[in-house]
Amino acid sequence: MTQTATMNTDAHAVLSTTRSLPLLAVISFKFEALVTKWVARKRTRRALHTLEAWQLADVGLTSDVALIEARKVFWKA
């Protein structure tokens, strides 16, 4: 996941320095960023669902709160 974030940051830096981009490139970049965010949410929520009570306590969550978060669909923040 860190590698993906690094690539997105690098791509964003390159795109930010370009004066004018074709519309399709802008749309493609924004779509890729959105999908990457959705994948990260899904992966994080799946991992959250597997944590034990003592691990949840370490991060300051109750099992009820963790379950509510884990049940959210990937497109909801």
N, C-alpha and C positions, 0 to 999 in steps of 0.2 A: 504494500500500500504506500509506503514511503517513496518507492521508486516512481509510482504513478503520480504522486503529488509533486515530485521533483520535475517530472517531465511536463506536467501541466504548468508549473511555475516558469520553466524555461520557455515553453511554447507561448505562454502569455507575455513574457518579456519580449520575445521576438515580434509577436503580433502588435504589441503596444508601440514599438519603435517604427513600425511600418506606417507610412503616411496614409495610404488608402488601400483597403483590401476589397477584393470582389465580394459581393453580397453572399455568395455561396460559401466562401471561406469563413466569413463571420458566423453564419448560421451553423456551419459544421463545427466550428470551434466551440460555440455556445452549447450545442447539442452534446458534444463529447464531454464537456465539463459537467453538464447536468447528469449524464449517464454515470460518470465517475462518482459523483456525489451519491447517486442512488445506490450504486454497488457498495460503496463504503457504509452507507446506512444499513443496508441489508446484512452485510457481513458483521457489523458491530452489534446489531440487534440479535442476530443468531448467536453470537458469542455471549452476549449478556444473558440470554436465556439459559445458557449452560452453566453459569456460575453458581457456586454453592453459597449458602447463607453467610458463611464467614468471609468469603471473598466480596460479597455484596456489601457487608458491613465495612470492609476495608475501604471501599470507594464511597461510602456514605449513602448507600441505597437500602431500602427495605425490599423484601421479596415481592411485595405487592406493587411497588413502584417499578421494579425491574420487569415484572410480568406485563404491566401496562405498556411500558416502552417496547418490550420485545414483540408484543402483538401488533404494533403499529405497522402500517404498510410502508414500503420503502419511499414512496413519494411524499409522505407527511414528515414534516420537521419535528 
